[in-house]
């Protein structure tokens, strides 16, 4: 499963890079939150009205089970808000949103990635098309082995 996610992210990143036009510019970002796949990095293309990105990061770590890492893809737009300043964005994300402990028949415990989707609000301090700090809040939904979860998350990041 992790190999598929990595291949998907590489191909998405490559297609984002190849499809960049003068109205689009490539960007790198880093931060903490669901849209960064935990603590991670994002890469994508941006305009003055939206961003499309792929992210990779780690959602948690323990000395006993190691790191739970993965990635995702997302899109954030300011088109849904009437302000011309383009500081307010609405985003969707599909990818790593959490982790869970699982035991097999031999009672071996392992930490597994939980994938799902999220909807969120993002505030871009300098506008969506500019470098700068971003703040956000999101609601994510993921399917765990025995139940389903809603997760609430705050994020902070920087677009370079």
C-alpha contacts under 8 A as a table, 3 or more apart, distances in Angstrom:
res1	aa1	res2	aa2	distance
1	X	4	X	5.23
1	X	5	X	6.45
2	X	5	X	5.09
2	X	6	X	6.21
2	X	70	X	6.97
3	X	6	X	5.15
3	X	7	X	6.16
4	X	7	X	5.13
4	X	8	X	6.04
5	X	8	X	5.04
5	X	9	X	6.10
5	X	70	X	7.18
5	X	71	X	6.72
5	X	72	X	7.76
6	X	9	X	5.10
6	X	10	X	6.14
6	X	70	X	7.76
6	X	71	X	7.43
7	X	10	X	5.18
7	X	11	X	6.11
8	X	11	X	5.25
8	X	12	X	5.97
9	X	12	X	5.03
9	X	13	X	5.95
9	X	54	X	6.20
9	X	55	X	7.61
9	X	71	X	7.16
9	X	72	X	7.14
9	X	73	X	7.55
10	X	13	X	5.12
10	X	14	X	6.08
11	X	14	X	5.06
11	X	15	X	6.11
12	X	15	X	5.13
12	X	16	X	6.08
12	X	54	X	6.91
13	X	16	X	5.08
13	X	17	X	6.18
13	X	43	X	6.93
13	X	44	X	6.70
13	X	53	X	7.65
13	X	54	X	6.36
14	X	17	X	5.07
14	X	18	X	6.12
15	X	18	X	5.07
15	X	19	X	5.95
16	X	19	X	5.29
16	X	20	X	6.29
16	X	44	X	6.11
16	X	45	X	6.36
16	X	52	X	7.96
16	X	53	X	7.91
17	X	20	X	5.46
17	X	26	X	6.89
17	X	44	X	7.36
17	X	45	X	7.40
20	X	23	X	7.86
20	X	24	X	5.39
20	X	25	X	6.26
20	X	26	X	6.93
20	X	45	X	6.73
21	X	24	X	5.07
21	X	25	X	7.08
22	X	25	X	6.83
23	X	47	X	6.35
24	X	45	X	5.95
24	X	46	X	5.42
24	X	47	X	5.11
25	X	45	X	5.35
25	X	46	X	5.45
25	X	47	X	6.67
26	X	43	X	7.44
26	X	44	X	5.66
26	X	45	X	4.39
26	X	46	X	6.38
27	X	43	X	5.81
27	X	44	X	5.59
27	X	45	X	5.91
27	X	46	X	6.96
27	X	159	X	6.89
27	X	160	X	6.07
28	X	41	X	7.23
28	X	42	X	5.75
28	X	43	X	4.65
28	X	44	X	6.80
28	X	159	X	5.99
28	X	160	X	5.34
29	X	41	X	5.60
29	X	42	X	4.95
29	X	43	X	6.34
29	X	157	X	6.94
29	X	158	X	5.46
29	X	159	X	4.24
29	X	160	X	5.64
30	X	36	X	6.90
30	X	39	X	7.84
30	X	40	X	5.79
30	X	41	X	4.34
30	X	42	X	6.06
30	X	157	X	5.47
30	X	158	X	5.57
30	X	159	X	6.77
31	X	36	X	6.04
31	X	39	X	5.91
31	X	40	X	5.84
31	X	41	X	6.58
31	X	155	X	7.35
31	X	156	X	5.67
31	X	157	X	3.84
31	X	158	X	6.30
32	X	35	X	7.96
32	X	36	X	5.96
32	X	37	X	7.76
32	X	38	X	5.49
32	X	39	X	4.48
32	X	40	X	6.53
32	X	155	X	5.47
32	X	156	X	5.58
32	X	157	X	6.23
33	X	36	X	5.38
33	X	37	X	6.44
33	X	38	X	4.95
33	X	39	X	6.54
33	X	153	X	6.61
33	X	154	X	6.14
33	X	155	X	4.21
33	X	156	X	6.64
34	X	37	X	4.93
34	X	38	X	5.45
34	X	96	X	7.51
34	X	97	X	5.96
34	X	118	X	7.92
34	X	138	X	7.70
34	X	153	X	6.83
34	X	154	X	7.97
34	X	155	X	7.01
35	X	38	X	7.46
35	X	55	X	7.04
35	X	72	X	7.75
35	X	74	X	7.27
35	X	93	X	6.48
35	X	155	X	7.72
36	X	39	X	6.12
36	X	40	X	5.00
36	X	41	X	5.76
36	X	42	X	6.09
36	X	55	X	5.46
36	X	56	X	6.48
36	X	57	X	6.30
36	X	71	X	7.95
37	X	40	X	5.98
37	X	41	X	7.91
37	X	55	X	6.15
37	X	56	X	5.60
37	X	57	X	4.74
37	X	58	X	6.26
37	X	59	X	6.32
37	X	69	X	7.74
37	X	70	X	6.69
37	X	71	X	5.55
37	X	72	X	6.65
37	X	95	X	7.29
37	X	96	X	5.62
37	X	97	X	6.61
38	X	57	X	5.51
38	X	58	X	5.14
38	X	59	X	4.11
38	X	60	X	7.40
38	X	96	X	7.94
38	X	97	X	7.49
39	X	57	X	5.27
39	X	58	X	5.47
39	X	59	X	6.33
40	X	55	X	6.99
40	X	56	X	5.58
40	X	57	X	3.81
40	X	58	X	6.43
41	X	55	X	5.58
41	X	56	X	5.64
41	X	57	X	6.32
42	X	53	X	6.28
42	X	54	X	5.57
42	X	55	X	4.08
42	X	56	X	6.51
43	X	53	X	5.41
43	X	54	X	5.53
43	X	55	X	6.36
44	X	51	X	6.99
44	X	52	X	5.47
44	X	53	X	4.02
44	X	54	X	6.18
45	X	51	X	5.72
45	X	52	X	5.53
45	X	53	X	6.53
46	X	49	X	7.70
46	X	50	X	5.77
46	X	51	X	4.20
46	X	52	X	6.48
46	X	128	X	7.71
46	X	129	X	6.11
47	X	50	X	5.42
47	X	51	X	6.38
47	X	128	X	7.47
47	X	129	X	5.28
48	X	86	X	7.30
48	X	127	X	7.53
48	X	128	X	5.85
48	X	129	X	4.12
48	X	130	X	7.64
49	X	77	X	5.90
49	X	78	X	5.37
49	X	79	X	6.46
49	X	86	X	6.52
49	X	128	X	6.46
49	X	129	X	6.80
50	X	75	X	7.28
50	X	76	X	5.48
50	X	77	X	4.17
50	X	78	X	6.15
50	X	79	X	7.80
50	X	128	X	6.68
50	X	129	X	7.48
51	X	75	X	5.72
51	X	76	X	5.33
51	X	77	X	6.56
51	X	128	X	7.56
52	X	73	X	7.75
52	X	74	X	5.88
52	X	75	X	4.49
52	X	76	X	6.63
53	X	73	X	5.68
53	X	74	X	5.37
53	X	75	X	6.37
54	X	71	X	7.31
54	X	72	X	5.72
54	X	73	X	4.28
54	X	74	X	6.39
55	X	71	X	5.27
55	X	72	X	5.33
55	X	73	X	6.17
56	X	69	X	7.55
56	X	70	X	5.73
56	X	71	X	4.09
56	X	72	X	6.64
57	X	69	X	5.58
57	X	70	X	5.81
57	X	71	X	6.14
58	X	61	X	7.62
58	X	67	X	6.57
58	X	68	X	5.55
58	X	69	X	3.92
58	X	70	X	6.35
59	X	67	X	7.63
59	X	68	X	5.76
59	X	69	X	5.96
59	X	70	X	7.97
59	X	96	X	7.73
59	X	97	X	7.37
59	X	98	X	6.16
59	X	99	X	7.29
60	X	67	X	5.78
60	X	68	X	5.48
60	X	69	X	7.52
60	X	99	X	7.55
61	X	65	X	7.30
61	X	66	X	5.39
61	X	67	X	4.18
61	X	68	X	6.28
62	X	65	X	5.44
62	X	66	X	5.09
62	X	67	X	6.47
63	X	66	X	5.54
65	X	110	X	6.53
65	X	111	X	6.26
68	X	99	X	6.80
68	X	111	X	7.07
68	X	112	X	6.95
68	X	113	X	6.12
69	X	96	X	7.73
69	X	113	X	7.24
70	X	95	X	7.62
70	X	96	X	5.71
70	X	113	X	7.49
71	X	95	X	5.64
71	X	96	X	5.53
72	X	93	X	6.94
72	X	94	X	5.47
72	X	95	X	3.77
72	X	96	X	6.04
73	X	93	X	5.78
73	X	94	X	5.61
73	X	95	X	6.40
74	X	91	X	7.14
74	X	92	X	5.54
74	X	93	X	4.14
74	X	94	X	6.31
75	X	91	X	5.53
75	X	92	X	5.54
75	X	93	X	6.60
76	X	89	X	6.02
76	X	90	X	5.45
76	X	91	X	3.93
76	X	92	X	6.44
77	X	80	X	7.10
77	X	89	X	5.19
77	X	90	X	5.51
77	X	91	X	6.32
78	X	81	X	5.78
78	X	86	X	5.63
78	X	87	X	7.30
78	X	88	X	5.82
78	X	89	X	4.38
78	X	90	X	6.38
78	X	128	X	7.69
79	X	82	X	7.40
79	X	89	X	7.76
80	X	89	X	7.60
80	X	90	X	7.20
81	X	86	X	7.91
81	X	88	X	6.77
81	X	89	X	7.40
83	X	86	X	6.22
83	X	87	X	7.92
83	X	88	X	7.92
85	X	127	X	6.61
86	X	89	X	7.35
86	X	124	X	7.87
86	X	127	X	5.29
86	X	128	X	6.05
87	X	123	X	5.54
87	X	124	X	4.77
87	X	125	X	6.36
87	X	126	X	6.89
87	X	127	X	4.45
87	X	128	X	6.00
88	X	121	X	7.34
88	X	122	X	6.00
88	X	123	X	4.88
88	X	124	X	6.50
88	X	127	X	7.90
88	X	128	X	7.96
89	X	121	X	5.74
89	X	122	X	4.90
89	X	123	X	6.20
89	X	124	X	7.68
89	X	128	X	7.75
90	X	119	X	7.47
90	X	120	X	5.79
90	X	121	X	4.79
90	X	122	X	6.21
91	X	119	X	5.72
91	X	120	X	5.12
91	X	121	X	6.27
91	X	122	X	7.23
92	X	117	X	7.31
92	X	118	X	5.69
92	X	119	X	4.75
92	X	120	X	6.49
93	X	117	X	5.49
93	X	118	X	5.18
93	X	119	X	6.65
94	X	115	X	7.48
94	X	116	X	5.77
94	X	117	X	4.29
94	X	118	X	6.53
95	X	115	X	5.16
95	X	116	X	5.59
95	X	117	X	6.31
96	X	113	X	6.76
96	X	114	X	5.94
96	X	115	X	4.46
96	X	116	X	6.47
97	X	113	X	7.89
97	X	114	X	5.90
97	X	115	X	5.49
97	X	116	X	6.09
97	X	117	X	7.44
97	X	140	X	7.04
97	X	141	X	7.97
97	X	142	X	7.02
98	X	113	X	6.15
98	X	114	X	4.90
98	X	115	X	6.92
98	X	142	X	7.91
99	X	111	X	6.58
99	X	112	X	5.50
99	X	113	X	4.53
99	X	114	X	4.96
100	X	111	X	5.53
100	X	112	X	5.39
100	X	113	X	6.64
100	X	114	X	6.89
100	X	144	X	7.24
101	X	109	X	6.53
101	X	110	X	5.61
101	X	111	X	4.43
101	X	112	X	6.23
102	X	109	X	5.46
102	X	110	X	5.32
102	X	111	X	6.13
102	X	112	X	6.92
103	X	106	X	7.63
103	X	107	X	5.16
103	X	108	X	5.26
103	X	109	X	4.32
103	X	110	X	6.38
104	X	107	X	5.16
104	X	108	X	5.54
104	X	109	X	6.78
105	X	108	X	7.41
114	X	142	X	6.39
114	X	143	X	6.83
114	X	144	X	6.39
115	X	142	X	5.79
115	X	143	X	7.14
116	X	140	X	6.96
116	X	141	X	5.58
116	X	142	X	4.21
116	X	143	X	6.79
117	X	140	X	5.52
117	X	141	X	5.60
117	X	142	X	6.67
118	X	138	X	6.43
118	X	139	X	5.46
118	X	140	X	3.92
118	X	141	X	6.23
119	X	138	X	5.56
119	X	139	X	5.61
119	X	140	X	6.48
120	X	136	X	6.94
120	X	137	X	5.59
120	X	138	X	3.86
120	X	139	X	6.26
121	X	136	X	5.48
121	X	137	X	5.50
121	X	138	X	6.26
122	X	134	X	6.74
122	X	135	X	5.66
122	X	136	X	4.18
122	X	137	X	6.68
123	X	134	X	5.60
123	X	135	X	5.17
123	X	136	X	6.02
124	X	127	X	4.93
124	X	128	X	5.53
124	X	132	X	7.17
124	X	133	X	6.28
124	X	134	X	4.61
124	X	135	X	6.69
125	X	132	X	6.42
125	X	133	X	5.71
125	X	134	X	6.12
126	X	129	X	7.94
126	X	130	X	5.85
126	X	131	X	6.83
126	X	132	X	5.77
126	X	133	X	7.32
127	X	130	X	5.63
130	X	159	X	7.71
131	X	158	X	7.40
131	X	159	X	5.09
131	X	160	X	5.16
132	X	158	X	5.44
132	X	159	X	5.32
132	X	160	X	6.84
133	X	156	X	7.39
133	X	157	X	5.81
133	X	158	X	4.45
133	X	159	X	6.50
134	X	155	X	7.96
134	X	156	X	5.69
134	X	157	X	5.16
134	X	158	X	5.84
134	X	159	X	7.45
135	X	154	X	7.60
135	X	155	X	5.66
135	X	156	X	4.65
135	X	157	X	6.63
136	X	154	X	5.59
136	X	155	X	4.90
136	X	156	X	6.44
137	X	152	X	7.48
137	X	153	X	5.60
137	X	154	X	4.34
137	X	155	X	6.10
138	X	152	X	5.89
138	X	153	X	5.26
138	X	154	X	6.44
139	X	150	X	6.78
139	X	151	X	5.72
139	X	152	X	4.72
139	X	153	X	6.42
140	X	150	X	5.54
140	X	151	X	4.98
140	X	152	X	6.37
140	X	153	X	7.79
141	X	148	X	7.32
141	X	149	X	5.68
141	X	150	X	4.57
141	X	151	X	6.26
142	X	148	X	5.87
142	X	149	X	5.47
142	X	150	X	6.68
143	X	147	X	6.38
143	X	148	X	4.43
143	X	149	X	6.35
144	X	147	X	5.25
144	X	148	X	5.44
144	X	149	X	7.14
145	X	148	X	7.97
